[in-house]
Amino acid sequence: MKPRVGFLGTGWIGRHRMEAMLATGAIEAAAFADPSAECADQARALAPDARAVDGLEAMLGLGLDGIVIATPSAMHAEQSIRALEAGAAVFCQKPVGRTAAEVDAVIAAARTADRLLGVDLSYRHTEGMRAIAALVRSGALGHVFAVDLVFHNAYGPDKPWFYDPAQSGGGCVIDLGVHLVDLALWTLGFPAVEGVTASLRAKGQPLGHDQVEDYATAAFRAGDTDVRLACSWRVHAGTDAEISAVFYGTEGGAALRNTGGSFYDFVAERFTGTSKAALASPPDAWGARAAATWAEQLARSSRFDVEAEYFARSAAVLDRIYGR
């Protein structure tokens, strides 16, 4: 029997993840909830046999095997913990918590309940990053001594809660930078981090009280690798987006970069001296691969996966970037 899963929040991202999970054939969509009638109708079109419910408590009353959470960030930790305590596995949009303390609490709840916990850190699942991670971990690039991370977005979020630090936990760093910090640490094997420094700005000025940053730079040492991060909302980048993760090693380098300002199309290349070799190129339907992977894992076992412990590592770096 397939695991019965509920979908809490069925906006664009929630529906996209629902569609990807259903496409695996691994799970059954048993319920969904969204305050928007339009979003609920679109979810019903994807899963006509699923039950529409009022919210999380009604969903948990159905005794589901898993809950997919795609709600505003301020709700993630509390909803994840409630679902885990009720015995449901969880797949949550990033960030699973606004602070490291919230993330730690979610992981602790998953460990105590012995339930699977997944977070939608989707860039890990691009073909390009898979290829680069394999090179780094095999030692093919030698000692990776530096990583440069960039995520500039010519736009900004369209929902007001993103700009309230109490609800969002921060600005472009927690929205965009979280993906890149995770990519660097995941590729390097989650070494200890020290020496975190950062500069956060809003509208070109140092960050003030009750503001979220729209431009940030940060640096830290992961093991003995120097990592630099730059990310922004609404920067004058001359294109829709500029996204890259570049790894420099003593025997070679490798980079993941978006093409043509796209948020979805990436190329990956390996560098040796002045030469380049392609590792991956579009098309690559990676966007919901993390969700599909979680659904397939849930079908095999709903038990806690120790890999979830590593979600705390990126959260701790973000806390130090924010000075928390």
TACOR-V348249 format. One record per residue. N is the residue number from 1. SS is DSSP state (A for helix, B for strand, O for the rest). PSI is psi in degrees with one decimal (NA if undefined). OMEGA is omega in whole degrees, -180 to 180 (none if undefined). Layout:
N/SS/PSI/OMEGA, N/SS/PSI/OMEGA
This chain:
1/O/134.4/-179, 2/O/145.0/173, 3/B/138.8/179, 4/B/122.1/-171, 5/B/141.0/174, 6/B/147.9/-177, 7/B/107.9/-177, 8/B/103.3/-173, 9/O/112.7/-177, 10/O/42.4/168, 11/O/-163.8/-174, 12/A/-48.1/-178, 13/A/-45.8/-180, 14/A/-43.0/179, 15/A/-39.0/179, 16/A/-42.0/179, 17/A/-38.1/176, 18/A/-47.6/-179, 19/A/-42.9/-179, 20/A/-40.8/179, 21/A/-43.0/179, 22/A/-34.5/-179, 23/A/-24.2/178, 24/A/-23.2/-174, 25/O/6.0/-174, 26/O/-26.5/-175, 27/B/167.0/176, 28/B/131.8/174, 29/B/108.1/-175, 30/B/-25.9/-176, 31/B/158.7/174, 32/B/157.8/179, 33/B/133.9/174, 34/O/135.3/180, 35/O/-17.1/179, 36/O/122.8/178, 37/A/-36.5/180, 38/A/-45.4/179, 39/A/-39.6/179, 40/A/-41.1/179, 41/A/-38.8/179, 42/A/-35.2/175, 43/A/-39.7/179, 44/A/-33.7/178, 45/A/-33.3/178, 46/A/-34.4/-175, 47/O/75.2/-173, 48/O/-22.0/-179, 49/O/-5.8/180, 50/O/152.1/-178, 51/B/129.3/175, 52/B/126.9/-179, 53/O/170.5/-173, 54/O/-26.7/-177, 55/O/-164.3/-173, 56/A/-45.1/-176, 57/A/-41.5/177, 58/A/-37.5/179, 59/A/-45.0/-179, 60/A/-26.6/177, 61/O/-13.1/180, 62/O/-3.5/179, 63/O/43.8/-176, 64/O/159.7/179, 65/O/-27.6/-177, 66/B/155.5/177, 67/B/132.1/175, 68/B/121.8/-172, 69/B/118.3/178, 70/O/61.2/-178, 71/O/175.6/176, 72/O/150.2/-171, 73/A/-35.1/-177, 74/A/-20.8/-177, 75/A/-14.4/-169, 76/A/-53.2/-175, 77/A/-50.2/-178, 78/A/-44.5/-179, 79/A/-39.0/178, 80/A/-46.4/-179, 81/A/-43.1/180, 82/A/-42.9/180, 83/A/-43.8/-180, 84/A/-42.5/179, 85/A/-26.3/177, 86/O/-1.1/176, 87/O/10.8/179, 88/O/140.6/170, 89/B/159.3/-175, 90/B/136.7/165, 91/B/119.2/-172, 92/B/143.4/171, 93/O/154.8/176, 94/O/150.6/-10, 95/O/145.2/178, 96/O/-18.5/174, 97/O/152.4/-179, 98/O/-21.0/-179, 99/O/166.6/177, 100/A/-35.4/179, 101/A/-41.4/178, 102/A/-42.8/179, 103/A/-44.5/178, 104/A/-40.6/-179, 105/A/-38.1/178, 106/A/-45.6/179, 107/A/-41.9/179, 108/A/-39.8/179, 109/A/-40.2/179, 110/A/-41.4/-180, 111/A/-44.9/-179, 112/A/-42.0/-179, 113/A/-12.1/-175, 114/O/51.5/-179, 115/O/147.0/-178, 116/O/134.7/177, 117/B/124.5/176, 118/B/148.4/177, 119/B/142.4/-172, 120/O/66.6/175, 121/O/78.1/-163, 122/A/-25.2/-175, 123/A/-21.4/173, 124/A/-27.5/-170, 125/A/6.3/172, 126/O/147.5/178, 127/A/-36.0/-179, 128/A/-46.2/-179, 129/A/-32.4/175, 130/A/-42.8/-180, 131/A/-42.1/-180, 132/A/-43.8/179, 133/A/-39.4/179, 134/A/-39.8/178, 135/A/-45.5/-178, 136/A/-48.1/-174, 137/A/-26.5/179, 138/A/-12.0/-176, 139/O/8.3/-177, 140/O/-25.0/179, 141/O/6.2/-175, 142/O/-151.2/178, 143/O/116.4/178, 144/B/109.4/-173, 145/B/-10.7/-179, 146/B/145.9/176, 147/B/129.6/176, 148/B/127.8/-176, 149/B/131.2/-180, 150/B/133.6/171, 151/B/92.8/176, 152/B/131.8/-176, 153/B/118.9/-178, 154/O/-7.1/179, 155/O/-178.0/174, 156/O/168.7/180, 157/O/152.0/-176, 158/O/7.7/-180, 159/O/134.7/-175, 160/A/-31.8/-174, 161/A/-23.3/178, 162/A/-25.3/-174, 163/A/5.3/176, 164/O/109.4/-175, 165/A/-28.5/179, 166/A/-32.4/-179, 167/A/-36.7/-173, 168/A/-28.6/-174, 169/O/-3.3/-179, 170/O/-174.8/-177, 171/O/-122.0/-172, 172/A/-25.3/180, 173/A/-48.5/-177, 174/A/-21.2/179, 175/A/-47.2/-175, 176/A/-46.1/-176, 177/A/-27.5/180, 178/A/-37.3/179, 179/A/-43.3/-175, 180/A/-40.2/176, 181/A/-43.6/177, 182/A/-43.2/180, 183/A/-45.7/-179, 184/A/-49.2/-177, 185/A/-41.6/179, 186/A/-43.9/-179, 187/A/-37.1/-177, 188/A/-3.6/179, 189/O/23.7/178, 190/O/58.0/175, 191/O/167.6/176, 192/O/147.3/-178, 193/B/138.4/176, 194/B/170.5/174, 195/B/38.6/-178, 196/B/126.1/172, 197/B/154.1/-177, 198/B/155.8/171, 199/B/122.5/-178, 200/B/133.7/-178, 201/B/152.5/173, 202/B/121.5/-178, 203/O/39.6/175, 204/O/-8.1/-177, 205/B/155.2/175, 206/B/143.4/-174, 207/O/131.4/179, 208/O/179.7/-180, 209/O/139.0/178, 210/O/27.8/174, 211/O/158.0/169, 212/O/148.0/-176, 213/O/140.5/171, 214/O/0.6/172, 215/B/136.4/-179, 216/B/144.0/168, 217/B/147.8/179, 218/B/158.3/176, 219/B/145.9/176, 220/B/167.2/177, 221/B/122.1/178, 222/B/104.5/-169, 223/O/-121.2/174, 224/O/29.7/178, 225/B/129.1/177, 226/B/126.3/-178, 227/B/131.7/176, 228/B/139.0/-178, 229/B/137.0/170, 230/B/131.8/178, 231/B/158.7/-176, 232/B/159.1/165, 233/B/144.1/171, 234/O/28.1/176, 235/O/152.0/178, 236/O/82.2/-173, 237/O/-7.5/-178, 238/O/7.4/-180, 239/O/169.1/-178, 240/O/-42.6/-177, 241/B/147.5/173, 242/B/112.6/-174, 243/B/129.1/178, 244/B/151.1/171, 245/B/112.7/-174, 246/B/129.4/-177, 247/B/123.1/-179, 248/B/121.7/179, 249/B/168.0/-179, 250/O/-19.9/-179, 251/O/5.6/180, 252/B/177.9/179, 253/B/170.8/177, 254/B/149.5/-177, 255/B/141.3/167, 256/B/126.1/-180, 257/B/143.0/174, 258/B/158.0/-179, 259/O/139.4/175, 260/O/28.4/-180, 261/O/8.5/-176, 262/O/148.1/172, 263/O/-9.4/-171, 264/O/-25.1/-175, 265/O/124.7/-176, 266/B/146.8/168, 267/B/149.4/174, 268/B/136.5/-178, 269/B/151.2/173, 270/B/137.0/-178, 271/B/136.9/170, 272/B/108.4/-174, 273/O/-122.7/-180, 274/O/6.4/-178, 275/B/155.6/179, 276/B/148.9/174, 277/B/133.4/-178, 278/B/137.3/175, 279/B/-35.4/-179, 280/B/152.9/179, 281/O/161.9/179, 282/O/159.0/-1, 283/O/152.3/178, 284/O/107.6/-176, 285/O/73.8/-172, 286/O/-15.1/-166, 287/O/-39.8/-178, 288/O/19.2/-178, 289/A/-34.4/177, 290/A/-41.3/179, 291/A/-44.2/180, 292/A/-40.0/179, 293/A/-42.3/178, 294/A/-43.4/-180, 295/A/-43.3/179, 296/A/-37.3/178, 297/A/-40.8/179, 298/A/-38.2/180, 299/A/-26.8/178, 300/A/-41.7/-178, 301/O/136.9/178, 302/O/4.9/-174, 303/O/158.3/-178, 304/O/134.3/176, 305/O/124.1/-175, 306/A/-16.6/176, 307/A/-25.5/179, 308/A/-22.9/179, 309/A/-30.0/-175, 310/A/-14.8/177, 311/A/-26.6/-179, 312/A/-25.5/-176, 313/A/-47.3/179, 314/A/-39.3/180, 315/A/-37.8/179, 316/A/-37.3/177, 317/A/-43.3/179, 318/A/-39.7/177, 319/A/-42.0/-178, 320/A/-31.6/174, 321/A/-39.1/180, 322/O/-3.3/-180, 323/O/24.9/-180, 324/O/NA/none
